[in-house]
């Protein structure tokens, strides 16, 4: 996805704690992260495979607790309708990316973009401290 590596690097430099929180089996997450050489960006790889699935917020809430960050200070990047809803139910902010769904189906996210390379540099601060961008 265009912009992902740029944002992973920026957020790491800012000291943001980044987590992969997926409903995929753990071995799939591990294989993908290793194949893409992204492990250095993610201190936590969380599989919610054994938790209630999205739109239930369990996976996102567990991810926040593992890195000791309050849900209200978390920003979820999502491309699914159920994922956007799970972020909302968890009390987290959400940036939705229209890779698999049109913007009209992701409308409860704080921000909807076609690609992460469209995000302004200060977007995470703006999203954490405001309701809609």
N, C-alpha and C positions, 0 to 999 in steps of 0.2 A: 504494500500500500504506500503510495507516494507520501513522503513526509514522516513516516514512522521513525526511521533511524535518526533523523534530525531532532525529533521531539524526545526520543529516548535519551539522546546525548544531552540535550538542553536540560531536561528534567533531572538527570543524574548529576549534572554540574550544579544544579540548584539544591541538591540534597533531597529531592523528592523520593519518597519510598514507593517503588513501583512493584506491582503484583500482577501476575497473570492469574485471573480467576475465571476458570472455564468449567463448563459441565462435561468436558471431554474426559476420557479416562487418563489417569496420570501418565501412563507410558506414552500416550499420544502427545500430551503437552511437552513432556521431556524431549521426545524425539524432534518435535517441530522447533522448539527453542534451540536445541543443540544444532540442528541442521541449518538454522538461520544465524547461528553464532550470536545469540542475544542473551545468553545466560548472565553475563556480567551486569545487565541492567535490572535483573529481577532477583532480589534476595529471596522471594517467595514465589513458588509455582503452586497454585492451589487448584486441585481438581474437586469440583463439587459433584462428582459422579455419584457419590453416595448420599448426597444431600437433596432436599426437595429442589426440583428444577425451576428455572426461570419461567414465569415471572415472580416466583417466590424469591425473596431477597437473601436467603440463607448464605449462598456462596459469597456474595459481596460483603455481607456482615461479618462472616468468618474471616475474609481477607483483611478487612479493616482491623479486626481484633488481633490478627497475627502480626500486624505491623504497628499496633498500638496508636492508631489514628482514628479520631472520632468520625463516624459516617458523614457528618455535615462538612467535614474538611476533605472528603474524598471526591475525586472526579473519575467517573467511569467513561471509557471510550467504548461505544457499542454500535453494532450495525443491525441488531435484531429488534423487533418490536417487543418481544418478551424480555430482552435484556434491558431495554430502556425502561420498561415498566418495573423490572426488578430493582434498578438503580433508584427510581422514584420511591418505591416501597421501602428501600433501605435508608432513605433520607439522604441520599447522595446526589450530587450534581451529575449531569450526563452530557457528553458531546456525542451526538449521533452522526454516523458516517453512512452516506447513502450507497454503500457498496452492494447491499442485497435487498434493500427496501426503499421505496420513494419517500421523500421528505414528509409527505402527507401522513404516512403511517408512523412516523417517528416524532410527531409534533409535540410530545410531552417533554422532550429533551430541552435543556437550556440553550443549546446551540446545535444546528444541523449543518453539516458541510458535506461536499462531495468528496473531499480529500483532506487529509491532515495537513498537507502543505499549504492549505488556505488559512490556517489558523494564525492570528496575530501573536506576536511574541508574549504579550501580557495576558493572554486569554485565561490561563489557569487562575491567576489572581482575580480577574474580573468575575469568573464563574463562581469561585468560592464565596465572594463577597456580594453577589447580586443574584436576584431570582432568574432573570432572563437577560440574555446578551443581545 
